[in-house]
Amino acid sequence: MKFHNIAKICIICIFVYFSLFTSYTKQVFDDAKGFTNYVNPFIGTGGHGHTYPGATVPFGMLQVSPDNGISGWDWCSGYHISDSIMIGFSHLHLSGTGIGDLGDIRLMPINKKVELAQTFQSRSEIPFKSNYSHENETAEAGYYSVFLEDFNIKAELTSDLRTAYHKYTFAENDQQSLVIDLGNTFNWDTGIISNIEIKDKFTVTGFRHSKGWAKNQKVFFVAKFSKSIKDFDLVSDEVYSDKVSVTGVKTSAQLYFNDLSDHQLEVKVGLSSVSVANASENIKDSSQNFDIIRKKASSDWNQSLSKIQVETSLDSLKTIFYTALYHAQLAPVTFSDQNGEFRMENDSICKADNYTVYSTLSLWDTFRAQQPLLTLLEPNKVSDIINSMLKYYEPKGVLPVWTLYGNETNTMTGFHSIPVIAEAYIKGIKGFDINNAYQAMKATMMQESLKAKSSNSSITPNVFFHEDRGLDHYKKYGYIPCDFLEESVTITLEYAYDDWCIAQIAKALGKIEDYDYFMSRSKSYINLFDTDSGFMRGKFKDGKTWREPFDPKHSAHRIKADYTEGNAWQHSWFVPHDVDNLIKLHGGDELFSERLEQLFNESSEINGENISNDISGLIGQYAHGNEPSHHIAYLFNHSDKPWLTQYWVSQILKTQYNTTPNGLSGNEDCGQMSAWYVLSSMGLYPMNPASGNYEIGSPLFEKTTITISNDKLFIIEAEYVSDKNIYIQSATLNGSDFNKTFISHEQILKGGTLKFVMGPEPNRNWGV
């Protein structure tokens, strides 16, 4: 009888718990309806943020967005807020990179016939360009609209995962026409061959092959219209054709539509890297109209944004936070088609079974914070990203460096596929073969079989890989001599970290000999540390001579450079895997902290005749506008001065982000700049992602709720937090005293509450 009563009580308790949880999740869901209201896609479209304002969904294959038609660094995404001229809306864009490519398959609605059979030497000569005003321009998560003044047309864009949707509203009695432009390019992109075919009265198909940052980019498209085509003009290389299909280096078309009584024209566009047939299959349900897809896109974004709920009385902070969370989920992008097929760089067509292939892998940037954020929010996508990297590994035997549209660009230093894989495995993410992944990691950092692969006539050797990206020198000398390779200091430091990451997986797999080897190599940074100056410096092959003269503020971009996009002040701190030993090299906690503080307090001038434009967002010599600085403020946690981490993280949060188009202090870089904000504003940062730990900084919000799973939440509370109360006074984890400056991923996954009590003055005893 007693057992029966106890069971009844247990059942009642369980019912109450799930009722409370259901009530809570319903509240979260209700609140989630407004999360997209805090997203402002124009943030980052000014300055050097290089973001685009157009429409996409989380990790979407397409990014349908406006093109200004200017080639220039600030127009890498195709758009800059300073501009007021439009040449059309293309379907592929990069978010926040410093290199311009894509901009494929461009549409432009117009209301008159224009002359297309001509070469346009500049944007001013393009007959279908239009002025527009930012006052008549709107951007939301999953939606964009603008009024084209020259043609009196309202253009609206939205998207789902693999299909873009356009809606054009024409003035009464105006001709309803559309230009398809496969010829005009910007920045690095160069067209090779393209095709446009009028398939039927409602359908146009074609392809565009180009080279640029992606050396072998092939995009196939299908465009379907809501009304029939009345007439059309087709142009190939400045010559009109009377056929229904044209092929040439530059092709374009002008379509004229029936039924002027309906002022709206809707267009659905599907893309594929494989074929027109796959592009057609990627257009899922032709019965769905623009407004339905727009609502679905907004819902998809709300669902993604609702995984982290922040509570603050300041709407501006919510705008910065949720826009950052939005930007952090634009890339990597879906690359495989609805049927799983995708094109490799060598033109082989592969098929992904039971996973989605991703591209736009900006790994030098994203391994630091954006990928770690995904391990919390999208662990299944992380395993798919790793499976994608392993697929890209197969033809050359080297893991990706920076993958764009299935192409290896070899951009930036290190092999940071490696920490992404190591972090995922250490954090318990499944869904990929760790043994295969380990072999790929090891082969990439050894590259002993590279020459044998390159001699195979069926494989085109890559010049940069043929030089081993400095690995031969690294293995021979224990560092990369500055007389052999540019950016030798940065490359050595990053290879040392990659080695440490491999060592952790070797240890987990019981490969002790490999573990010892890679752990030994992970100490390579020591060979470049100058004890006299306290900086990592370029050293010649004799192992004794430093490069002279030495100025830690000197920057050289790519040429005669020891550092990648920076200087000695910014790069000398990248030893995230061995901070305690780095502190010893400096002479202990006090001297290390003094030098670290000097970084932030030093004057901000950068010296040199070829200074890198990427050095931006300066606080002293700390450069938040570029990724090598992103972990630095958290190093104070390891020199027993966590209150300095709290102070400087707070200063960075306050000064390097805002709600204007200039709201990013440097390139967004496919989500890294924003992911730093998302994590740091919550009070966490993965200084060494593959360690499985998060450093604790200075939380910005009264309460942050992370949805771990349907029945598990991790809550971060910051009592008394304010603009002045930035210092942690005390902390508890699930009610127990918490006196550490880091928390593990495993602890977060268990759910619970991490509570901070904040104050205006440092508590120099907490976390020490």
N, C-alpha and C positions, 0 to 999 in steps of 0.2 A: 504494500500500500504506500509506504514511504517512497519507494522507488518510482511508483506511478506519479506521485505528486512532484517529485524532483524533475521527472521527465516533462510534466506539464509546464513547470516553471521554465525549464530550458527552452521549450517550444515557444512560450510566450516571449522570452528574452530575444530569441532569434527573430521572431515576428516583429518585435519592436525595433530591433537593429535594422532589419531590412526596410521597414517602414520609414525610419529616419533617413536611411541612406537613399531610398527612392525619393523621399521628399527633397533631400539635398540635391540629388542629381537632377531632379526636375527643375529646381531653382537654378542650377548651373545651366541647364538647357534653355530655360526662359531667358536668363541673362545672355546666353550665347547668341540669341537673336540679334543683339545689338553689337556684337564684337566687331563686325565689319564696319560699323559706323566710325570706329576709331582708326581704320586703315586709311592712310593717305598716300596713294602710289606716286604722288608728285614729290614726296620726300626723296632726295637723292638725285633728282633730275637736274639740279643746278650744281654749281661748283664742279668738282671732279668726282661726283658720286657715280655717274655713268649708269643710272638705272633707267628703265623704261616705264611709261605710265599705262601701257596697254593691258589687254585682258588675257588672263590665263587662269588655270586652276592649280591647286597644289601639285607641283612636280609635273606639270602638263607638258605634252609633246609640243604644243603650239603656244606661241606668245604673240598674239595678233596685236600689233601696236603701230602707232604713227611713225612715219619717217619724214624728217625734215629735208633729207637729200643733201646733207653737207658731209664732206669728209674732213675729219678733224678729231683730235683726241677726246674732246668733250662730247662728241657725237658717236662714241663707240657703240652705244645702244641704239643708234639711229635717231635719237631725239635729245634735245636740250631745251630747258625751260626758257633760255634767252631768245629762242627762235620764234618766228611767227609765220613761217611758210611751210606748207605741207605738200609732199609729192605722192602720198599714198599710204596704204596700210599693208605692210608685209607680215609674214606669218612666223618668222623665226628671229629671235632676238636674244642678246646676251645681257645679263643683269649685272652691271657694275664692274665689268672687266676693263682693263686698260688697253685692250686690243680690239679693233673693230672687225667684225665679220658677220655673216648671216645676212638678214634682210631679204630673204628669198620669197618669191611669189607675191608680188605687190599688186594690189587693186586700188583704183582711184575712181570714185563716182564723179561724173561731170554732166553738164546739161547742154553740151554743144559738140559738134564735130571738130576734131583737132587734127593737125598734121603730124603724123607719127613717122613718116619716112624721111627722117633727118637725124643727123648726129647732134647731140646736145653737149656742147663744150662746157657749159656751166648750168647751174640750177636755174638761172634767170631765163634760159632759153627753153625750158621745159613747158610745153603749152598746157599741160594739165595740172600744173602747180596751183595752189590756192593760198591766199592769206587766211589767217584765223586769229582769233583773240582768245587769250586765256580766260577771259570773262565768260566765254561761251564754250568752255571745255570742262569736262567732268571725268574724273577717274575714281573708281571704286574697286574693291576686290572683285575681280571677275568681270568688270565692265568698264568701257571707255566710250565717251562721246565727244564730238566736236562739231561746230558749225563751220562749214566751208564757205567763206564769204564770197569768193569769186563765182561760185556756182549755185549759191542759195540752197545748199543741201545740208541736212543734218545727218551725220554719219555716226553709227553706233556699232560697237564691237562687243562680243562676248565669246565664250569658249567652253568646251568640255575637254575631256582628257586628250582626245585625238582629233577633234574637229573644231574649226573656228566658224563663228557665225557673224555675219554682217547684216545690218539693217540700214538702208538709206532712205530718207524721206525727202522727196523732191517737191518743189513748188508746183502749184496748180498749172497745168498746161505746158510745163517744161518738158523738154526732151529728156528721157531717162536713158542714160548711157553709162558705160563703165569701161575704163581702160585696164587692161592686164599688162603689166610691165615686167618683163623678164630681162631687160637690158641694163637699166640704170643701176649702178653699184656705188657703194661708199666704202671708204677706208681700204682694208686689205683685200676685199673681195674682187675677183675677176671672173667674168663669165667665160665658159669654154664652148658650150653648145646648149641650146634650149629648143623647146618645141611647144607649140600651141595648136590644139586640134578642136574644132567645133564638132563635138560628138553627136549631139542632137539639139533640138530647140531649147532644151533646158540644161544642157551639160557641156562644159568645156574641160578638156584634160590637157596634160602636158608634163614637161619635166624641165629642170634646169640643172646643168652640171657646171661646177665652178671650182676654182682653186683660190686659196687665200691662206688664212691661218689654218684652216682645214684644207689639206692639199688635194683631197679627192672627195668632194662633196656632191652628192647626187640626190636631188629632191624631186619627187614625182607628186603631182597634184590632180585632184578632181574638184571642180567647182560646179555646184548645182544651184539653179536660180528659181525663184518663186514664180516667175512669169516667163513667157517664151521670148526667145531672141527673134527680133524682127529682121535685123540685118547685121552685118559685121564687116569690119576691115581687119585684114591680117597683114602684118609687116614682118619681113625678115631682112635684117641687115640693110635697112633703109630702102627696101623695095616692097611695094604692095604686091600681094598675091591674090589671084582669083580662085585659089583652091580652099579647101576646108581645113588644111593643115599646113603649117610652116615650120621649118627647122633652120636654125642659124645660130651664130654667136649671140646676136641680140634679136630677140623676137618680141613683138607686142601685138596687142589686139584692141580694137574698140568695138564694143557690143552696143546694139540699140534694141530696146525692149518694147514689147507690145503693152496694151492695156494701160494707157495713161490716166484712166479714171481712178486707178488705185495708185496713190502717191508714194507707196512704199515698195521697195524692192529688197528682198531678203536673199542672202547668198550663204551657202554652206560650203566650206572648203576643208577637204581632207588631204593630209600629206602622208608620204611614206618615203623611206630611204631605199625601198626595194623596187616598187612598181606602181603603175597607175592602178592596177587591179587591187593592190593592197590599200592604196589611198582611198579607193572607192569603198572598200570594206571598212575602213576606219571611220567613215561617215555612218554612224550607227543607225539612227532612226530618222529617216527623212520626214516623218510626220510631225516631229517636234519643231515648234517655231522658236523664233528668237527670244520672246519673252519668257517662255518656259525654261529655255537653257540659261537665260540670265538668272532666273530665280534659283535654278539648280547650282549654278556656279557660286552664287552668294551663299547658298546652304552648305556647299562643300567647304568653302572658306570658313564659315562659322564653325563647322564641326572641327576643322583643324585648329582654329584659333582658340576654341573652348577648352583645349587640353591644358592650357595654363590660364588660370583666372587670377588677375591681380586686383587688389582693392586699394584704392587711393582716392582722396577727394580732388585730386588734380587731374582734370581731363587731358591736359597737355601731356602728362606722363603716360596716360593710357594710349594716347595717339602715338607717341614715340615707341612705346612698348609693342603695341599690336601691329604697327607698321613694320617694326623690326621682325616680329614673329612671322609676318607675311613675307617679307623679303627673304627670310631664312628658309622658306619653303618653296621658292621658285626654282631652285636647282638642287641636285641634278635633275635633268629632264627625262621624261619617258622617251625611249628611243625605239623599242620594239613595237611592231604593229599589233593590231587586234589578234592576228593569228600567230603571234610570237616571232615573226621573222624580222630580221634587221640586216643591214649591209655592213660588212667589215671594210676596213681601209683598203684591203687588197681585192675588193669587189666580190669576195665570196659571200654568199647569202647563208646566214645561219638562222637557227630557230631555237628560241629559249623555251624550254619546257618547264612549267610550274614556277617561273619567276619572270619578272619584268626587267628588261635591259634598260640601263640608264646611261646617258651621256652628259656632256658638259660637266666634267669632273675637274674642278678647279682645286686640286688636292693640296698644292702648296699653301693655299689660303685656308681651305675648309677643314683640314685635319685638326686645326687648332681649337675651334669652338663649334662650327656648324655641324660637322659630323658628330661630335659628342652630344650636341643638342638632339640630333636625330636618334641617338641611342636611347634617349629618354622618351621621345615622342613617337618615333616610327621605327622600332627595332626590326620589323619585317622588311621595311625598305632598305635598312642597312645591310641585311643579308643579301638582298637583291643587288644592291650596289657592289658588294664584294663579288658575287657571282658574275656580274658584268665585267669587273676588273679582271677576274680570272679568265674570262672569255677573250678579252683584249690581249691578255698575256700570251695566248697560245701561239700565234704566228711567229712572234719574234723572241719569245722566251724572256721577256722583260715586262714587269708590271707597269701600268700606266703612270705617266707623269702629269699630263694635262690633256684630257680627251675631249675633243669637240666634234660632234656629229660623227662619232665612230672613228675619228682620225686622231692619231697621236701627234700633238703639236710640239712636244719636247720643251714646253715653256716652263721656266722657273727651275729651281735647284732641288736636289734631293729626290728620293723616291718615296713620296708620302702616301702611296697606297699601303705601304707597310704599317705605319702606325694606325691607319684606319682598320686594317685587318686585325692587328694585335689588340687594339682597344675593344673591338667587337667580341673577340673570343674571351678576353679577360672579363668582360662584362656579362658573359653568359649568353650571348646572342648565337642562336643556332641557325640552321638553314643553309650552311655552306660546308664544304669538306675541308676541315682544318689541315688535314695531312697534305692535300693538294695545294692548299693555300700556303702552307709552310714551305713546301718545295719551291713554289713560285717566289716567295719572299727571299729564300736563300739564293736561288739562282739569279735573282735580280741584283743582289748585293755582291755576288761573286763573279757572275758573267764569265765563267771559265769556258763555257761552251758557245760563247757568242760568235767567235770567229768561224767555228765549224758551221753554225747556222747561216752565217753570212755567205759562206762559200757555196751553199746550196743554191743552184741556179733558179729554183722556184721561189726564192725569197729575195726581195729587193732590200739590200742592206741600207740602213739608215745612217747617214754620215755622222750624226751626233752620237748615236749608239755605237758606231764603229770606233769612236774615240772613248768608249766606255764611260762617258760623262765624268771623267777623272778618276774612275775607280781603280785603274791600274796604278796610277800614282799614289792614290790613297792607300792601297794595299802595300806598295813597295816602301813608301817613306813613313807611313803612319800619319800622314796628313797630305794635303795637296800643295805642292810648292807653288808659290805665286809666280814663278817664272815659267810655269807650264800651262796654267789655266786661269782665265779671268774668274773673279768672284771666289777665289780659292778658300778664303776664310769661311764664308757662309756655307759653301759646299761641304767643307770638312766638318763643321759643326752639325750640319743636318745629317750627314752620313753617320756621324757618331750616334745621333739620336735614333736613326733608323736601325743601326746595329743593336742598340739596347732593346728596341722593340722586338727584333728577331730573337734576341737572347731570351726574352720572357716566354715566347712561344716554345722555343727549344726546351726550356726548363719544364714547361707544362707538359710537353710531350715526351719527357724523359730522355732527351738528346743532350746528355751532359757535356760531351766533347764539343758539340756545336755551341752550347751555352757558354762554356768557358772561352771559346774563340771569339764569339761576338761580344761578350762582356768585355774582353780585353780590348777589342777594337773600339768599343764605345767610349774608351778613355782617350781617344785620339785628340779630343779638344785640348788636352793638357799640352800637346806639342806646340800649340799656337798661342798659349797664354804667356804674356810678357809680365813677369812679376814686378818689374820696375814701374811700368806705366799702369798696370791693372787692366789692360785691354787685350783682346784677341787680335793678333796682327799677322800680316802677310809675311811668310818666311820662305827663303830661297831653298833650293834643293840641297845645299850643303848642310842644312840642319842647324845652322848657327846664326846666319845673317838675316836680320829683319829688313823689310823694305823701308828705305829712308828716302826723303824725309817723312816723318810721321806726324799727321795732324788728325786727331780723333774726330774732328768736325768735317773732315774732307770727304766729299762725295764725288764719285765718278760713275756715270751710268753706262754699264756694260763694257766700256773701254778703259783699260788700265785700272780696273776696279778690283779691290780685294773683297768687297761686300756687295750683296745683291740689293739694289734699290735702297741704299742706306750708307751709314758710316760706322766707325768703330763704336761710338757711343750706343748705337741702336742694336748692333749685332753681337756685342761681346757677352751678352747675358744668356745666349741660347744654349743652356745646358740643363734643360728641364728634367732630365733623368738622373742628374747627379749634383743637385744643388748644394748639398752639404759639403761635397768635396770642392766645388767651385768657391764656396765661402772660405774654406781652408786655404785655397790658393791665394785668395785676397788677403789673408792674414787674420781671419776670424770674423765674428759677428759684427763687431764695432766698425772695423775698417770697411767691411763689405757694405754695411748699412750707410756709412758716410758716403761712399762712392755712389751707391744707388740713389741716395738723396740728391747728390750733386747732379746726377743725370736729369732730375726734374727741375733743379734750380739753376742749372747752367744757362748761359745766354743761348738764344735760339738760332743764331746765324749758322748757315751751312756754307762751307767753303769749297771752292773748286770751279773750274771752267765748264764742266759738263755735269752739273748737279742733277740728280734724279728727280723728276717731277713727282715721283711717288712719295717723297718725304713731305708729309703734310700732317696737320693736326698736332702741331708742336706744343708741348709743355716742357720748356727747357730744351733738352735734346731728345726727350721722349717723343716719338712720332706715332700718334695713334692712327693716323691716316694710312699706315701700312702695317701689314701683319707681323713682322718680326718683333714689334714692340708689345704685342698684345698680352703677353704673359708677365711682363716685367714687374708691374705694380704688385703682383702677388708674391714676389720673391722675399719681401720683408717678413712674410710669415715664417720663413725658414731661418731668419737671422734674429729670431726672438724679439721682433718689433712689429707684431701684427697690427698695431694701431696705425702704423704708417701705410700698410696695405689698405686699411679702411679709409684713411684720409685720401690717398692718391686715387683709389678706385672711385671714391665719391666725386673727386674733382674731375676725373675723366667723364663720368656719367653726366655731370652738370655742364661741361664745356664742349664736348665733342659731338653732341647730338641735339637736334631741335626739331621743331615741327615745320620748318620752311623747306623749300626745294634745296636749299644749301644745308640741310640737316644732317649730312654725313661729312665727316672731316677728310675723307679719302674715298678711293674706289670701294664700292660695296662688295666686289669680288665674290659674287655668287652666294651671298648670305653670310660670309664670315664677319663683316663689320657689324651686321645686325645681330648675329648670334652672340657676339661679345656682349652687346647690350642686354639681350634677353637674359643670358645667364648671370651676368654681373649685377644687373638690377635686382635679381632674385636673391643675391648674396653668395653666388657660387661661381667657380670658374675652373675648368679642367686644365690647369697649368701644364701637366703632363698627362695627356688624354689616356695613354696606354697604362697608366698606373692604376686606373679604376677609381681614382679619388678626385674630389673637387675641393679646391681651396676655398676658404670662406673669406669674403670681402666685407662689403657694407651694403646690406639690403636697402632697397629704395622704397618698398611698399609695406603698408601695414600688414598685409596678408597676401600670400601667394599660394594658390592651390594647384598642384600638378596632378593630373589624372594619370595614374600608373596603369590602371586597368579598370574594368567595369565595376569592380568592388574594392578598389584600393586607391587611396589618395595619399600624397605627401604634402604636408602643409608647412609653410615657412611663415612665422609670425615675427613682427618687429615692433614690439611695444614701445611707444613714445617716439618712434622714428619721425624725423622732420628734416627740413633743410639744414638745421644746425645739429640735430641729434644723429650724428653719423657714426658714432663710436659704440662698439659692443661693450656693455657693462657686465653682462652675464648671459648664459645660455643654458637651455635644457633640451634634451632629446627625449621625447615621450615621458616627460616629467622628471627625468634624472639629470643631474648636473652634467653639463657638456662643456669641456674645457679644451677642445682641440681646434686647430685652425684648418681642419679638413674633415670631410665626411665622405664615406665611400658610396659608390654607386649601389652596392649591395644593400647598404642601410636605407638608401632612398627607395629602392624597389620594395622593401618590406612595408613601406607606408609609415605613417605616423606624423608627429609634429615636432619640428625644430623651432624653438622659440628663443628669440633674442630680446633682451632688454637694452634699449639704446639710450645714449646720453650725449651731452655736448663736449665732454672731456674724455680723453683716453683712459681706459682702465688698463694700466700697464702690467697687470697681473693676469688678465684673462688671456688664455691661449699660449702662455709662455711656459 
